[in-house]
Amino acid sequence: MTKAQDVQLSLGPWSLLQALAQPIRVAVFVDEQGIDPALEWDAFDAVSLHALVRVDGEPVATGRLLPDGHIGRMAVRRHARQRGLGGQVLEALVEAARMRGDRSVELSAQCHAEAFYLKHGFQRQGEPYLEAGIEHVRMLRLLVP
């Protein structure tokens, strides 16, 4: 029998969550995927709403919602994948967008993760393109009341 785990989701500004969220992004984007570390951070972090999931106190998943309705920097540490944590981050950010009155959210998904976003109500917009050397596709989700 496995022990029940304590899962906590937090939403907040970068100033409160950076110390916990940035190491997740570095582990996934820089260490695993080989993305240039200079591309991992940008000025949009300071103006975005961030989500962070902790499991038994350990930060394992993160994402952000920009003021214009874009969701990005979705990352889940390798050992915590396939447990629905990325979905919790995504749905929390979508709900935050809905609560502030956004009519849609969009994102740039790595093509290998497209099925995850389709499962969460997003639709593909256009053809794949390269971003930071990885094939991506634009995804859109309408937020109707």
ZIVEN-V898527 format. One record per residue. N is the residue number from 0. RES is the residue in one letter. PHI is phi in whole degrees, -180 to 180 (* if undefined). Layout:
BEGIN
<<N	RES	PHI> <N	RES	PHI>>
END
This chain:
BEGIN
<<0	M	*> <1	T	-94> <2	K	-74> <3	A	-64> <4	Q	-104> <5	D	-87> <6	V	-109> <7	Q	-126> <8	L	-112> <9	S	-120> <10	L	-119> <11	G	179> <12	P	-76> <13	W	-58> <14	S	-59> <15	L	-93> <16	L	-110> <17	Q	-55> <18	A	-60> <19	L	-96> <20	A	-81> <21	Q	-62> <22	P	-61> <23	I	-66> <24	R	-63> <25	V	-63> <26	A	-60> <27	V	-81> <28	F	-78> <29	V	-84> <30	D	-70> <31	E	-80> <32	Q	-97> <33	G	75> <34	I	-71> <35	D	-54> <36	P	-56> <37	A	-67> <38	L	-90> <39	E	-69> <40	W	-111> <41	D	-147> <42	A	-66> <43	F	-68> <44	D	-57> <45	A	-66> <46	V	-109> <47	S	-102> <48	L	-88> <49	H	-112> <50	A	-118> <51	L	-142> <52	V	-111> <53	R	-114> <54	V	-120> <55	D	50> <56	G	86> <57	E	-88> <58	P	-68> <59	V	-130> <60	A	-148> <61	T	-154> <62	G	-172> <63	R	-142> <64	L	-121> <65	L	-81> <66	P	-59> <67	D	-90> <68	G	92> <69	H	-85> <70	I	-104> <71	G	-159> <72	R	55> <73	M	-73> <74	A	-150> <75	V	-130> <76	R	-58> <77	R	-51> <78	H	-70> <79	A	-108> <80	R	-75> <81	Q	67> <82	R	-124> <83	G	83> <84	L	-72> <85	G	-62> <86	G	-64> <87	Q	-65> <88	V	-62> <89	L	-59> <90	E	-66> <91	A	-65> <92	L	-70> <93	V	-63> <94	E	-65> <95	A	-63> <96	A	-64> <97	R	-62> <98	M	-66> <99	R	-88> <100	G	99> <101	D	-63> <102	R	-94> <103	S	-159> <104	V	-131> <105	E	-140> <106	L	-159> <107	S	-109> <108	A	-102> <109	Q	-65> <110	C	-55> <111	H	-67> <112	A	-105> <113	E	-56> <114	A	-60> <115	F	-60> <116	Y	-72> <117	L	-60> <118	K	-62> <119	H	-100> <120	G	87> <121	F	-89> <122	Q	-121> <123	R	-70> <124	Q	-124> <125	G	88> <126	E	-99> <127	P	-61> <128	Y	-148> <129	L	-90> <130	E	-138> <131	A	54> <132	G	79> <133	I	-122> <134	E	-69> <135	H	-124> <136	V	-142> <137	R	-79> <138	M	-128> <139	L	-134> <140	R	-132> <141	L	-80> <142	L	-115> <143	V	-100> <144	P	-64>>
END
